Amino acid sequence: MKKLMLGAVAAVFFAACGTGDGGSGGGAGQPAPDELSVQVEDMEETKGFITAIDGERVLVNQVFYTIDEETHLVGIGDGAERELSIEDLELGMRADVYHSGMLAESFPAQGHATVFAVPKDGQSLSQTEAFQAFIEAEGDDFVILGKPEIGSETIRFDFTMVTGNESYTVELDVESHDYTLEPKQD
């Protein structure tokens, strides 16, 4: 009787835990990993923050990306891809942009976004909140230079003020929103 009871308990335990992923990519109660529904492997990728929105153009880091009906514009973050419109975008949002064409060599550079994804997982939302707090404190009249170093605890980036042409290096704490602002040495 004890063997039968122990066997029944083990069977229930293994059935509840599951032994495979069932093709979902996540365990019981966990969302599937966030994946885009389009291929981006052969495209150039830019990870950064939205610092300006001008009609159908969105400035991410130092590139103005045109977003049109051919752009795959989505939010990802809970295992599901959700279609977005340009009206859903806000200053300071984290963005992952993919493009496959040439960028116009201007300042800021210009190109067409083939895929524009806004990550909405917990870490990305914390990074967005921290960057939006920085914009609120410093204003939005700047262009990020190069690729920001986006970490789970800090965000580090260089930027140039559009008016005044002054450059700075920033280290922004994701949790406290405190930051250091140092003049950039040429």
Secondary structure as GFF3:
##gff-version 3
##sequence-region A 1 186
A	DSSP	alpha_helix	2	17	.	.	.	ID=ss1
A	DSSP	beta_strand	44	54	.	.	.	ID=ss2
A	DSSP	beta_strand	57	60	.	.	.	ID=ss3
A	DSSP	beta_strand	63	66	.	.	.	ID=ss4
A	DSSP	beta_strand	72	76	.	.	.	ID=ss5
A	DSSP	beta_strand	81	83	.	.	.	ID=ss6
A	DSSP	three_ten_helix	86	88	.	.	.	ID=ss7
A	DSSP	beta_strand	94	99	.	.	.	ID=ss8
A	DSSP	beta_strand	109	112	.	.	.	ID=ss9
A	DSSP	beta_strand	115	119	.	.	.	ID=ss10
A	DSSP	alpha_helix	122	138	.	.	.	ID=ss11
A	DSSP	beta_strand	142	150	.	.	.	ID=ss12
A	DSSP	beta_strand	154	161	.	.	.	ID=ss13
A	DSSP	beta_strand	167	173	.	.	.	ID=ss14
A	DSSP	beta_strand	179	183	.	.	.	ID=ss15
###
